[in-house]
Every structure is written in structure tokens, then in C-alpha cells.
Amino acid sequence: MISADRRQRCPWAGHDPVYVAYHDDEWGVPLRDERALFELLVLEGFQAGLSWITILRKRDAFRRAFAGFDAERMARFGPAQVEKLLLDPGIVRHRGKIEGAVANARALLKLHGEGLSLAELAWSFVGGATIVNRFRALAEVPAETEQSRALSKALRTRGFTFVGPTICYAFMQSAGMVNDHLVQCFRYGELAGARGGRLRQPAGAFGSGVTAKGASTRPTRRAPGPRAGSSSRAPGPASPRGRTR
């Protein structure tokens, strides 16, 4: 899609200034900051069943409500704080997702207690470097992959919630663990040329059993656009965002 500024973008970005800015400045940019990754993982979970644009428009409110996604502070949220959040019109008022966010903060602290970071764990499933794909249409972009399924399993084993394979793939797309911009998008080349990207499937890590050799790398396909009924951010795509999750 060619926009008013004459740049060709992924179709899911549309014309909404919020989505366009997200597409241009955030989606697919390698992210390794621990707090930012935790925020992204939690927000991807909140998006389940909703559109990513809804979450983007509420992101500042989420940050205020969840103590800037400071895991130590969130982990101390008790029943009274959960009830208070259920009255906050600025966020998605879903008890299960709110309680899940608190549980995830506690799971993250437990992970840190094991000497691991979320960044180390998540990036290990792509071998530490961005997987550069070569999709030309949104219909080619998968909803989940072997790597996202392995990451989902690893997170669930460690007590995280709202981290299914589709949510994890959207997380991976958003955090730049995979470059799923369409090849004709101006951001594809900019990000593909960044240091550390590679055009191959990675080996797994942390006992995931997913390896480049012998593992099925054929992706599960999803309909174009951010994912519907799952969670992601502009498509997130796994919407790439291209989907409603």
C-alpha cells in the first residue's frame, strides 16, 4: 500500500496515524529491554479477542495502571488492586487478563531468580538474531511457528499466562525476533539490513526441542491482518499485525 507520503507500507498499517507510526517506528524493531519486552508480552495478552489498535490507544493508560510495567510493583498487586483496575475505563477491564498480568509479573520475578531474563529466554528461540522472512502478501504470514510454539511452552512451564503460540508469534513479530514486513514495504529493507538479521530458521533453546535440523519449519497460516480472536499488536501482526487477535 502506497500512502500519502509515497512510501509503500504493509497493508495492515492503513491510514490511522497511530497505526502508521507504530508500523514505521516500532513493529519489527529488535527489542531487548527487559521492561519493554514484559510490557509488550502483557499487552499482547490483553489484545486477545480485540484489535491491536484498541490496545495501542490505551497503552498510556495501561502504563499508568500497571506501575509502568515494573514487575516488582505489579507482583505485589492484591485483590483490592485488581478490583480497582476493573473500574479503570482507560484499560481493558477483563478480570482474567488483569489477574494474568499480575501472575506474569510474579513469573518474571521467578525467572529472574533462576538467573534468566525474559530477553534471554525469548531471543534464544531465534538463536539470538532476527529471522528475516520474505513474504509478499499478508496471506503468506503465519499465525504461529515452531519457534512460537516452543516459546509458548517454555513460558507456560514457568507460570506465564495468556501466552499461547499465536500471541507469542505476535510478540516475536513486534519485538523484531522475526522480520515479517512484506518485502515491498520500505521498512523491510531497512530492518533486513540491520546487523544481526539472517535468512534462516534458528535452532531452539532451553530444552525446547525445536532445532533447525529435523524440525518442521512449515508455518501455520492465518488470515491477513492483525489476528482475530487472539492477541497481538498492530498486527501485530501474527498480524502481523495484520490481524485482530
C-alpha positions in Angstrom: 0.0 0.0 0.0 1.4 3.4 -1.0 0.4 6.2 1.4 0.2 9.9 1.0 4.0 10.3 1.8 4.7 8.0 -1.2 6.1 5.2 1.0 4.9 1.7 0.4 3.9 0.0 3.7 2.4 -3.3 4.9 -1.4 -3.1 4.1 -2.4 -3.6 7.7 -0.9 -0.2 8.7 -3.8 1.6 6.9 -4.1 5.3 7.3 -4.7 5.7 11.0 -1.8 7.9 12.3 -1.4 5.8 15.4 -1.1 2.6 13.4 1.2 4.1 10.8 3.6 5.4 13.5 3.6 2.0 15.2 4.3 0.3 11.9 7.1 2.7 11.0 8.8 3.2 14.3 8.1 0.1 16.5 6.9 -3.0 14.7 9.7 -5.4 13.9 12.4 -3.3 15.5 14.6 -5.6 17.6 13.7 -5.1 21.3 15.8 -6.4 24.2 15.0 -4.1 27.0 13.6 -6.3 29.8 10.8 -4.0 31.0 9.7 -3.1 27.4 9.5 -6.8 26.5 7.5 -7.5 29.6 5.1 -4.7 28.7 4.8 -6.0 25.2 4.1 -9.5 26.3 1.4 -8.4 28.8 -0.3 -6.1 26.2 -0.2 -8.9 23.6 -2.2 -10.9 26.1 -4.7 -8.1 26.7 -5.3 -7.9 22.9 -6.7 -11.4 22.7 -10.1 -11.1 21.1 -9.6 -7.4 20.4 -7.9 -5.3 17.7 -4.3 -4.1 18.3 -5.3 -0.5 17.7 -7.5 -0.7 20.7 -4.5 -1.6 22.8 -2.3 1.0 21.3 -4.8 3.7 22.1 -4.9 2.6 25.7 -1.2 2.0 26.1 -0.5 5.0 28.2 -3.4 4.2 30.5 -2.1 0.6 30.8 1.3 2.0 31.8 -0.3 4.2 34.5 -2.5 1.3 35.8 0.3 -1.2 35.9 3.0 0.9 37.5 5.0 1.4 34.3 5.1 -2.4 34.0 7.5 -2.6 36.9 7.3 -6.3 37.7 8.3 -6.0 41.3 5.5 -3.5 41.9 2.9 -5.4 39.9 3.8 -8.6 41.7 2.5 -7.0 44.9 -0.9 -6.2 43.5 -3.5 -7.9 45.6 -7.3 -8.4 45.3 -8.0 -4.8 46.2 -5.8 -3.5 43.4 -7.4 -5.9 40.9 -10.9 -4.6 41.9 -9.6 -1.1 41.4 -8.3 -1.9 38.0 -11.6 -3.4 37.0 -13.1 0.1 37.5 -10.5 1.8 35.3 -12.1 2.8 32.0 -8.7 3.5 30.4 -7.7 -0.2 30.2 -9.4 -3.4 29.1 -11.4 -4.4 32.1 -11.2 -8.1 32.0 -10.6 -9.9 35.3 -8.8 -12.9 33.8 -6.4 -10.7 31.9 -5.7 -8.4 34.8 -5.1 -11.3 37.1 -3.0 -12.8 34.4 -0.8 -9.7 34.1 -0.1 -9.9 37.9 0.7 -13.6 37.6 3.0 -12.8 34.8 4.9 -10.3 36.9 5.4 -12.9 39.5 6.5 -15.4 36.9 9.0 -12.9 35.6 10.5 -12.4 39.0 10.8 -16.1 39.4 12.5 -16.3 36.1 15.0 -13.6 37.3 15.5 -15.7 40.4 16.7 -18.5 38.2 19.3 -16.3 36.7 17.4 -15.7 33.4 15.9 -12.7 31.8 12.8 -12.6 29.5 15.0 -11.2 26.8 17.5 -14.1 27.0 14.7 -16.7 27.1 12.7 -15.2 24.2 15.6 -14.4 21.9 17.1 -17.9 22.4 14.3 -19.3 20.3 15.5 -17.4 17.3 19.2 -18.1 18.0 19.7 -14.5 19.3 19.2 -12.9 15.9 16.2 -11.7 13.8 14.8 -14.2 11.4 14.3 -12.3 8.1 11.3 -13.7 6.2 10.4 -12.9 2.6 6.6 -12.6 2.5 4.9 -10.7 -0.4 1.3 -10.9 0.8 -0.4 -10.9 4.2 -1.9 -14.3 3.4 1.6 -15.8 3.5 2.3 -14.6 7.0 1.8 -17.4 9.6 -0.2 -17.1 12.8 2.3 -19.3 14.7 5.5 -21.2 14.0 7.6 -23.9 15.6 9.5 -21.2 17.4 6.4 -19.5 18.8 5.0 -22.8 19.9 8.3 -23.6 21.7 8.4 -20.2 23.3 4.8 -20.6 24.4 5.5 -23.9 26.1 8.6 -22.5 27.8 6.7 -19.5 29.2 3.7 -21.6 30.3 6.0 -24.0 32.1 7.4 -21.1 34.0 4.0 -19.8 35.1 3.2 -17.2 32.5 -0.4 -16.9 31.2 -2.1 -15.6 28.0 1.0 -16.8 26.1 -0.4 -19.1 23.5 1.5 -19.8 20.3 -0.3 -17.1 18.3 0.2 -14.5 21.0 3.8 -15.5 21.2 4.3 -15.1 17.4 2.7 -11.6 17.5 5.1 -10.8 20.4 8.0 -12.1 18.3 7.0 -10.0 15.3 6.5 -6.9 17.4 9.8 -7.4 19.2 11.7 -7.9 16.0 12.6 -11.5 16.6 11.2 -12.0 13.1 11.0 -9.5 10.3 7.5 -10.0 8.8 7.2 -6.7 7.0 6.3 -7.6 3.4 9.3 -7.4 1.1 7.8 -4.4 -0.8 7.4 -2.4 2.4 10.0 0.3 2.9 10.7 -1.0 6.4 11.6 -4.5 5.3 14.8 -3.4 3.7 15.7 -1.0 6.5 15.3 -3.7 9.1 16.6 -6.6 7.0 19.8 -4.7 6.5 20.3 -4.2 10.2 23.1 -6.0 11.9 22.3 -9.5 13.2 19.4 -10.5 10.8 19.5 -13.7 9.0 17.6 -15.6 6.3 17.3 -19.0 8.0 15.4 -21.0 10.6 17.1 -21.0 14.1 17.9 -23.7 16.5 15.8 -23.9 19.6 17.0 -23.4 23.2 16.3 -24.1 26.8 15.2 -27.7 26.0 12.6 -26.7 23.5 13.4 -29.5 21.2 13.0 -27.1 18.2 16.0 -27.2 16.0 16.8 -26.1 12.5 17.7 -29.6 11.6 14.8 -32.1 11.7 12.2 -29.7 12.9 9.2 -28.8 10.8 9.5 -25.2 9.7 6.4 -25.1 7.7 4.2 -22.3 9.3 0.6 -22.4 10.2 -1.1 -19.8 8.0 -3.6 -17.3 9.2 -5.8 -14.8 7.5 -4.2 -11.5 6.7 -4.4 -8.6 9.1 -3.8 -8.5 12.9 -5.2 -11.7 14.3 -8.8 -12.1 15.1 -9.7 -13.7 18.4 -6.2 -13.9 19.5 -3.9 -11.3 20.8 -1.3 -9.2 19.0 -0.5 -5.6 18.4 -0.7 -4.0 15.1 -1.0 -6.9 13.5 0.7 -7.3 15.3 0.7 -8.7 13.1 0.9 -12.5 13.6 -1.0 -9.7 12.1 1.3 -9.1 11.7 -0.1 -7.1 12.8 -2.1 -7.5 10.4 -4.7 -9.3 12.4 -7.1 -8.9 15.1 -6.1 -11.1 17.9 
